[in-house]
Structures are given as structure tokens and as C-alpha cells.
Amino acid sequence: MISTVSIIIRHALGDERMALGVRAAYAAQAGGYETTLVLLGEGVHALIGRLPEYLRNMITAFQENDGRLACLGACAEQRGIAAAEFGFEGVDVLGDGELAGILEDSDSVNVY
């Protein structure tokens, strides 16, 4: 039985896979699953700058309902993005080992 879900987004804004990943995380959480949304690669750019309002609202609602929003610290660092620049509160900045632990504990991992 699935109870924990991890959604990984590695594509930037403008790529439909990014929006699909956010929607999947929101839907999984609304379905009662403990859900973690992890941004890595080009996906970390969603943490800064302007997002379409519907995506920002969906991520905000996801977090308000105990969804975990995280990013891989090395990916943000490689792109010159500091945690102080994040447009969302409470983003967990993960190391490689922490990401591995999340994935190991997840019953379902989906990559977008």
C-alpha cells in the first residue's frame, strides 16, 4: 500500500513537465498521501523569480497542507541561487544523503 510519495522536478519553468510535477504533488497530497516535492537540476529556478500565479498558489497550498517542499542544495549552489532568494518559506535544502533517505523512504517516486 502506498502512503508516501516523492515528486521530483528537474525541468525549468516553461517546460510542461515542471507544471505536471507540481500538479502531481498537489493531487497526491490532496489524495491523502504524505508528499514531498523536490526540485533539482533546472527545477530549482522555480524557487526564485516569477511563477505563473496558478503554480505559485498550488505550491503554497501544498505547503500549507503539510506538503514538504525541498531542493537539492548542490543544484541551487551550482546555479548561484542562495536560500535567501527563495520565494517560498520553509524550503528544505537537502544534501545528497538526505535526498537518498527521502527516496528510500518513499513508496512511490515520480520524476518530471
Steps between C-alpha positions, in 0.01 A plus 500: 500500500631843407504765772801719414568661164797698374470717193828615344504787253819548303369723221475878496197722475372505147536124468160335544659227710564756774131592520398134482727420794348775714150381410592140582639599841189705578268218389690234696484709814131576447450124466634451851857397424795638694670686217842656445565726202871517416644746251836423347693579185331782309193454722662706778432813295133465603604613848596849381352757268149510366286192478164487327244581768328160481830318563595731787155450655520124456844478664388730782188291563715185484727638774209627711359146506823353639664429166878501515672724244871432458786558263839342453748750643773418250268579209408839644863576576613405147248751363601776742170487690514567875228391743440867585372548143229233524149629442354237734540460876612174654685348205719213619846520342619141469838338472546189285463269799177665611353468152598134492324449834180663375499284191572186698207573733258575215254240380475677164751726324395695191741705292399789275 
